Amino acid sequence: MISAPSLRAAVFDNPDPADSPLLEQLLVAEAAEPVLNQPNSPTTGVLWQSLKTEVAHSERGKALGPHTTGLTVTARLRMAQVPTSIVHLLDASKYPLISLRIHNGRHQTARVRLTSFVDGYSARAIDTIEIPPGKEEEIHHLPTFFPERLATLTEICRASLRIQIDDLDGKTEQERTFPIWFLAKTSALLHVPDPSTGLPRNLMSYLAAWVTPNVPAIFELLRSSAASLRDGSIASYQVDAKGVVAQVKAIYDALQRTGITYVNSVLCFGPIPGVLAQRIRLPRESLTHRSANCIDGTVLFASVLEAASLHPAIVLVPGHAFLAWETTEGTNQWEYLETTLLGSKSFDKAVEQGRKLAQRYQELAKTRPGSFVQLPLQELRAQGIWPME
């Protein structure tokens, strides 16, 4: 029997996956594929723990450890791969880079300063805390990264995470560096494991950052779309559902007039084991190069819809992405569109095929949770996931 990944590649390399003769076989294979929900070993996330055999160095060069200082430090890596494209949008409480736990074994309150940063790429994240006797505190850090430095990263690279612990009462200090991965600015992480727990961390919602409705190229395309409508304007949801469809069709036709073509590319695993990533072009880049894969086309089309004050959604199924839009504002009723057909088929055909894929994967999701993921842009914006440009 052909494996689900092989079938996925065969089906979604096709510009019209809904018409692939292998689609039914793929759906059967998806349903039969084992669910990988067991965590990896969480011990890989521990960077260091200041046990009694470990020492920290005072300003006088004396060897001091928790048996002397009364402090036990545990540092856990929470994000071994930094998604440089969206790291500025992440909430440190939900997506920390590291977690630092300090236990105070003294008979008096301890004052401790915790500092972390990535050499050459970030500012310092600093917390000063007071820990009562016999208690412990945990602090989560996600340093603020320098956008101009991250913008230079076109390929995956290594960087050095530096962690420093200062005992403000005993004048002792612990400082270490650890290697981490920086992903390229064009890489989007869909899932990445938390090294501390071994469990996957879902970053799919951050695909909304690639939906960029405010750039000049998108406004120009929107103007071209409006010009083809009967009244020459985009009315958003101030018209009925039929009028909304007419606006979406006008946008589809305007994109076709740009000469954009489909480029084969299945959503795939990146260069780091266990990390699900995808290279994505920004919408202005897709327009410049007149080519797009499934996710490129989806975020491009969603950008124009959002610029038109319509409500798009990114739809993800295993190995593929396509578009949805709310048919009438506030009803949670959706229509679907296969963006890979932009270069070859009519709007009606693209809607037909998008609807077919949505129906098949919605059915699969009843027994296989996660097989159909719909990400409404309006909800994601309310969560603070803003366009990256």
PyMOL commands that set and color helices and strands:
alter all, ss='L'
color gray80, all
select helices_A, chain A and resi 4-12+17-19+23-32+42-45+66-69+87-89+147-150+204-210+216-227+241-257+283-289+294-307+339-341+347-365+377-382
alter helices_A, ss='H'
color red, helices_A
select strands_A, chain A and resi 46-49+56-58+63-64+71-77+81-82+98-104+110-118+125-131+136-141+157-167+172-182+187-193+200-202+261-262+268-269+276-279+291-292+312-317+320-326+334-337+373-376
alter strands_A, ss='S'
color yellow, strands_A
deselect
rebuild
show_as cartoon
